Amino acid sequence: MAHDHHHHGESARDYFVEQLLTIFVVGSLGAVGILMYRDGRLQYILAPAFHLPVLIGGIAVLVMVAIRAVAVWQEAGQTRAHDHDHHGHHHHHEHGPDCQHGHPVHLRAHDEPHVHGPDCQHDHAHAHADDHHDHGHHHAHDDHGHSHDLAWVFARMMVLFFPVALYMIGVPNSGFSAERIAKMLTPEEALNQDVGNVATGEGSVLSFNDLNEAAYDEGKREALKGKIGILVGRFDRIADKEFRLYRLKMTCCAADTVPLKVRIITKTAVSGFGNSEWVRVKGEVRFVQPPGSSQFIPVIAVADVADIQRTAALNEYE
């Protein structure tokens, strides 16, 4: 992962600024993945099956960031050592009395020694001036390029940091999910079905997913029909003696979330509950075909409104 670079001046500074920013931002992304797993925010954007991979990915990112940080630290040390040796070499280079005769040999390594004439000092100064002019010109262009490169680095880092900023301001959260739920729930007609005799008993906890799957599977319908079940979900009123409970199902991510609904019918009017409140219902499991439909829907018939109670909120998704 380490790079073998020879950096000088501004280019070295820009390179290390880019590396440090990248380490910071990527490390922050890894940390956010771990924190979202720990505080439960992943439930609002990903199905439970993907929570553990996010945690493992976050840990792997932090490990890679740590390895890269060590490599950059070592590279910075090598760069400082190289610069120190380079300046030391120039510091100890001295001109002796024969400097005038030594220069030509250094400049023209492949030719015979060059002897300065009377105008040598003038030409030598002129050459140095041209060299300095060219060096300054190229240096200005290099600095201009580095400035653009560094600006691009900051722009990239801002884009990468955006998910971290969202997490810092509290997104995703349950409020965002509640808005989506309200848009997904569509109006439904009341069944207006006679409740009749309702079986009673202790009951066992039911799953929204199992009840909705049974609506399309005759074998499962026969297995669940007539059993006493307990279901916990959000309240949504349809009529005085009828409402539905719902929770959400996420197959992969928030984009494919759908509501799972179970119809509740009662002998007497239900009051005192507001929409979206979490309630616990106990009753007999039934499957009913709405008028004009060939499909079954899961229904729980309640013998006594006392079997409908407020309860603590559960995970939004089943």
N, C-alpha and C positions, 0 to 999 in steps of 0.2 A: 504494500500500500504506500510505502515511502517513495519519494521521488529524488532523483539525483540532479539537483539544480545547482547552477552557479549564479548566485544573485549578487548584484552590486547596487548600492545606493537605493534610489527610489523603488526599483523593481523588486528588491529584496523585501522592502517594507510592505509593498502592496501584496506580494505573495503571502507573507505571514499574516497580514490582516485578513486576507481571504480565507486562509486556513483556519484561523482562530474563529472567525464568524461562522464558517461552516461547521466546525466542531460544536460551537455553542448552540446553533439552531437545530442541527440534527440531533444533538443530545437532548434538547428540549422536547423534540417530537417523540423520542423514545420514552422520556420521562412521562409525558402526557398519556401515552398509551398505557403505561403501568398504573398511573393515577386513576385513569378512567375505569380500569378494571377493578381497582381497589374500592373506589367510591360508588360503583354501580351505574355510572353514566352510560356505559356501553349498552345497557338494556334499551336505551332510547334510539339507538341507531343500528345495532347489530343483533342478529339472532343469537341465542345462548351458545350455539355450537361454535361460534366464531370468537367467543370471549377469550378462551385459553390461547388460541393462536395469536391474538393481539398482545396478550401478556408476554408470551414467549418472544414475539417479534420485538417488543419494546426492550426486553432484557438484552436480546442479541444486538440491537442498535447501540445500546449503552456500552456493551463490551467492545464493539467495533470502534466506537468513538474514543474509548479509553486507549485502545491500541494506537489509533491515529494520533491522539494527543501526545503519547510518548514518542512516536516517530517524529512529529513536528518539533518537539522539545529537543530531541537529539540533533535534528537537522539545523535548528537554530544555533545550537552549541558548535556544530561543525562550521557553520557560516561565520560565527564570531571568531573562531580560531583561525580560519582562512584569512579573514580581514586583518587580524592581528599580525599574522606572518607576512602578509602582503605589505602592510605599512612598515613593518620592521625592516623588510628588505630595502625599501626605498629610503628609509631613514639612515641606513648604514652605507648607502652608495655615495661615495665622495669622489670629487674630481681632483685629480692630481695635477701637477704642473704640466703634464703632457696631454692634458685633456683636449687641446686643440687638434693634436695629431691623432688622438684616439677616436674622435667622433666620426671621421670619414670611414674608418675601418668598420665601425659598428653599423653605419648606415648603408654601406655598400659591401656587404659580406661576400658577394660573388665577384667583385671586381678588384682590380689592383687598388692599393691605398690612394686616396684622393688627397691632393695637396691644395690647401687653401691659397687663393690668390689675394691680391690687395683688396678686392671687393668682397671677400668671403664674409666679413662681418655683416655687411649690408644684406647679402643674399640669405645668410643664415637667419637673420632677424625677420626678413620678409617671409621665409618659409615657416618660421614659428608662428608668425601672425596669421598666415593662411591656415596652419594647422589648428590654431585656437579658434579661428572663425568657423572652420568646418566642424570642430568638436562642439562648439556652442550651438551651431545650427542643428546638428543631429541630436544633441542633448535636449534641445527645446522640443524637437519632434517627439523624442522618446517620452519626455515628461507629459506631453499632451496625450500620447497614447495611453500611458499609465493612468492618467486622470480619468479617461473614458472607461478603461478597464475596471477601475475601482468603483466608479459610479454604477456600472453594470452589476458588479458583485453585490453592492448594497441593494439594488433593485431585486435581484434574485433572492437575497436573504429575507427581504420584506414579504415576498410571496410565500416562501417556505414557512415564515414565522406566523402566517395568518391563522392556521389551525391552533397554534399555541395560544394566540391572543383570544380566540373564541373560547377556549377552555378557561382562560383566566377570567373572562366576564360571565362565566356560568352557562355556556352553551356546549352540549345539548342539555336540556332539562325537561321536567315533566310538563311544564307549562306549554312548551312547544308541542309536545305530544297531544295534549288536551285539545289544542286547536285543530290538529289533524283529525282527531276522533270526531269532533263535531261536524266536520265536513264529510266524513265517510258514512255517518249514520243517515240513512234515508228513511222517509216516513213509511209506515206500514199500516195496513188496515187491521182493525180488530177482528179476532176470530168469531166473537159473539157465540162462543160454544157453551153449552150447558155443562157445568162442572160435574154435577152428579155426585156419586159417592167417591170419596177419596180415601185411598189406603193410608194408614198411619203407622208409625213405628219409629225406631231410632234413626235409621238412615245412615248412609255412607257418603263420603265426599265424592262428588262427580267432577268430571273434566269437561269443559266447554268443547274441546277438540273431539273427545270421544262421542259426545252427544251429537255434534254436527256431522261427524263421519257416519254415525249410525243412521242418520236420516237418508243416506244414499246406499245403505247396505242392509238388506232384509234380515240377514243372520244376526247382525249386531242389534238391530231394532228389537228382535224377539228376545235377545238376551237381556236388554235393559228395560224393556216395557214392563210396567207394573211395579218396578222396584222403588223403594223410598230413597231419595237422594238429597244431598245437601250441596248447594251451589252458591258461590260467592262471586259477585261481580258488581258492575256499576248499574244504577237504576235509570231507566228511561221510560217515562209514562206513555201509554197508548190510549187507555180509556180508564174509567173509574175502577173496573174490576180486572184490568189487564195491563201489564207492562212487560218490558223485556229487560233481561240482564245481559251485559256484554263485557267481553274482554277482547284483547287484541292478539292476533297471530302474526308473527313475523317469520317468513320463510328464510330470508337472507338478510335484508337490511330494511331500514325505515321506508324505503320507496315501495316495497311490496307488502306493506302492512295491510291487513284486512280485519274487520271486526267479526268476532264469533258471537252469535246471538242465540239466546234461548228464551222462548216466550213463557211468561208466567200468568196463569189465570187463577182467580180467586172466587169464592162464593159471595163475599161481601166487598164493598168498596174499600180501596186502600188509600190512606191519606197520611200526611206527615212526612213524606219523603220527597226530596228534590232530585231533579235530574243530575246525573253524574255522581250521586252519593253511593258509597259502597254499602251493600246490604247482603245479608245472609238469608237464603230461602231454603226451606225444607218442604218436600212434597213428593207426589207420585209422578214418575216419569211416564210420559205419553208421547206418541208421534201422531201428528195431525196433518191432513192435507187441506191447505187453505182453499176457499172457493175458487174454482177456475184454474187450479194448479194441479199438475200431476206429481209434484214433488212433496215430500214430507218435511215437516219442520219439527224440531224437538220442543216439547212443552212440559212444564212442571205444573201440576194442579195442586193448589194449596188448600188444605182443609180448614185452617184457621189463620187469620191475619196475624196472630201472635207468633206464627212460624216465620214471619218476615221481620228481620231485625237489622238495625244498623251494625256495622262491624268495622274493624280497622282496615285501612287500605292495604291492598296487596300489590305485588308487582303488576304494572300495567299490562304486561304481556304474559300469556300463558305458555 
